[in-house]
Amino acid sequence: MKLPHLFVSLLGLVSVASAAEAPRAYIDGTGPGWRPLGAEDFKPVNSAPDTWSWKADGLHCTGQPVSVLRTAKEYVNFEMVVEWMHLRPAGNSGVFVWATPASIERLAAGGKPGLPDGIEVQILDHGYTEQYKKRNPTKAPDWFTTNGDVFAVRVKLNHFEPRSPNGSRSFPRRAMARGHGEWNHYYIRAINGEIRLWVNGEEVSGGNGADPARGFLCLESEGSPIHFRTLRIRELP
């Protein structure tokens, strides 16, 4: 039996399991072509000097101010592994893919809080839903989820189904994210303008037709402390 091309080409599979589900395969970022992303691979944009700190156990972010840390170079086609953990309920963060150089320059020159133009792979804690309900009692929290939304920010993307009510986000097909204080595993694959996200071993959301499909990768600081580890990337032709 011929295996699907995806499973033939992806390397570095490991098995994970929990008491609630069967073992699940996920990309761990090891194998030919993979390399870690460290302090030398990132540059500041509009954060405070103490927003980001590299330690022995990974990258720590205070969440203040709302800002990003960008890669030193631009990327086109790649695979990326990000492990993250929110340290407080309702934490908000994300990974920006193909962030435009022009928007990065504006943020750096302005020196004020803000986020770039690009594709956001959201990292949002489950507690955000309850927080939103309390702050917006007359509005339904139906325009976002806390399990890995993918959406365009002032750029173009054809969002995969299911979508948010207004079509501006690709909603995850299954709730796979764990809550604050627990580690989550993201595998992001971005090829030829198509982006797909796996959360804790299952593909959940994405889109295609991204324009532009080249730019910086950014980690997001958005109001709450977060811990990143196992940042790894493999560039693809």
N, C-alpha and C positions, 0 to 999 in steps of 0.2 A: 504493500500500500504506500503510495507516495504521500509524504507529509506536506502540509501547507508550507509555502515558502517562508512565511513569518517564523514558524517554529524551527525551520531548518537554519535560518540565518541568525537568529538571536542566540547569543552566547551568555554564559554565566548564570544559568538557572539554578536556583536553590529552592528547597522546599520549606515552607513554613506552615505551622498548624496552630490552631487554638482548640479549646475544648468545645467550641460552638460550631466548628465547621471542619470539613475534610482538609487535608494538606493542600496547599496552593503554591504554584510555581510563580516566582517573580524574578525579575532581572536585578542582580545585585551589583552590577557595575564592575565586574571583574572579567578578565579574558582579554584577547588581543584587541588593541586599540583603545582600551579604556584607560583613563588616567584621573587622578584626584584633582579637584579644584581647591586651591589654597589661597592664602593671603596675597601671594604674588599674582594671582589670576584676576584680582578685583581692584577696582579703583573707586574712590568716593565720588559722589555726585552732589547731593544737597543734604546730607546727614550732618549731625553734630559730631565732634571728635570722639565722643564716647558712645555713639549709637551702636557701633559694631565692634566686637572684640573677639579676636582669635585666641582660643585656649586649647589646652591639650585634648579636651573632649569635644571640640568642634567650634562652630561660630555662634556667638551669642549676640542677640539684638535686644535693645531696651524697648523698642517700639516708638521711641520719640527722637526727633519729630517724624511726621509722615514723610518718607523719603525712600531712596533706593541706593543700593550698592551695585555697581555695574561690573561686567567683565571687562578686562583690559582690551579684548579684541571682539570683533563682530563674528557671528556664526551664521551659517546658512543651513546645512543639513547636519543633524546630530541626534544622539540619544543622551539622556541625562537621568541620573538617579539623585533624588533628594530625600533625605530622611529629616523629619521635623517634628517638633513637639511644642505645642502651646503651653505656657507656664501658668496661665490664668484662664478662667472661663471667659467666653465670648471673644477670644483672641482673633485678630485679623492679620493676614499677611498674604504673600503670594510670590509666584515666580513670573517675571515678565519675559516673554519670548519675542525675539525680533524687535526689541525696542528701538525706535528710530534715533539715529544720531542727532538729528535736529532737535528732537524733544529733550534728549539728554543734555545738549548744549544749553538749551533754554533754562533747564532746571539748575544746571551748574552756575550759569551766569547770574541767575536771579537770586540764588542762595536762599530760597524760601521753600517751605513745605510743598510737596506735590509729587505726582507720579507721571511717568512717561507715557508716550503713545506706543502701543504694541499689543500683543496678545497676552492677557493675564490668565494664568493658571492659579485659581484662587485657593488659598489656605485659610479656612475659616472654621473656628471652633463651634461646636453644636450650641453652646450657650448663647451665641449671638442671636439666635432666633427668639429666645425669651427676652433678651435685652431689647431687641427691636420692637417686640409687642408692647413692652412697658413704655418705651419712648414714643411709639406711634400707635396708640390704642385704636385709632380709626382706620388704620391701613393694614391690609393683609400682608403677611410676610411670604408672598408667593412669587416674588421676582428674583429670589436667590435660593440656594441650598447651601448646606454645610458639608457637602461630600465630594467637592471637586468640580465646581463650575469652570468652564473655559469660555472666554469672551473677548471680543475685540474692544480696545480702548482707542477711539479716534483713528482706527485703521479698518481695513476690510477683512472679513472672514465669513465664510458660509458655515454657520453653526450646525453641528450635527444634531439630529433629534435624539431624545426629546429636548424641547426648547422652553425657555421661560415664556410667559404669556405674551410678551411683546417681541419675542424672537431674537432678543439681543444676547442671549446666553445659551450655551449648550449645557443642559442639565445632565447630571449623572444618571445612568440607567439603573444603578443600584447604589444603595447607601453602604459605603465601605469604610468611611473614615472613623477613627477612634477619637475620643474626647481629650480634653486638656490633661496634661500629666502622662499621656501615653504617646509612644512613638508611632508615627505614620510613615509609610513608604510611598513615594511618588516615582513612577517611571514615565518620563516624557519622551515621546518620539516625534521629531519635527523633520519632515522630508518634503521638498518641493512644494512648499506652501501648505502642506497638510500637517496638522498637529493632533496627536492622540495622547490621552492621559490614562494611565493605570493607577489605581489607588489600592494599596495593600494587596496587589496581585491580580486585580481584575480591571479590564478596560472599561471605562465609564463614560468618557465625554471627549469632545474635540471639535474639529472643523477643518475645512479645506478652502482653497482659493485665497489664502492670505496674501495681502498686498500692503506693504512690502513683505517679502519672505527672507529677509536678511536683516541683521541688526545685533544689538547687544542683548545679553541675558542679564536680568536684574533680580536681586532679592529685595523684598519689600519690607519696610518698617511701617507699620500702620497702627500705632496706638497701644500695643500690648507686647510684653516680652515674649520672645520665641527663641528656641534653640535649634540650630541646624547641625546635622552631622552627615557623614557619608555623601558629600557632594562630589559626584563623579560624572565624567562626560566622555563620549566617544564621537568624534567627528566622522561624518560620512561623506562620500563623494556626491 
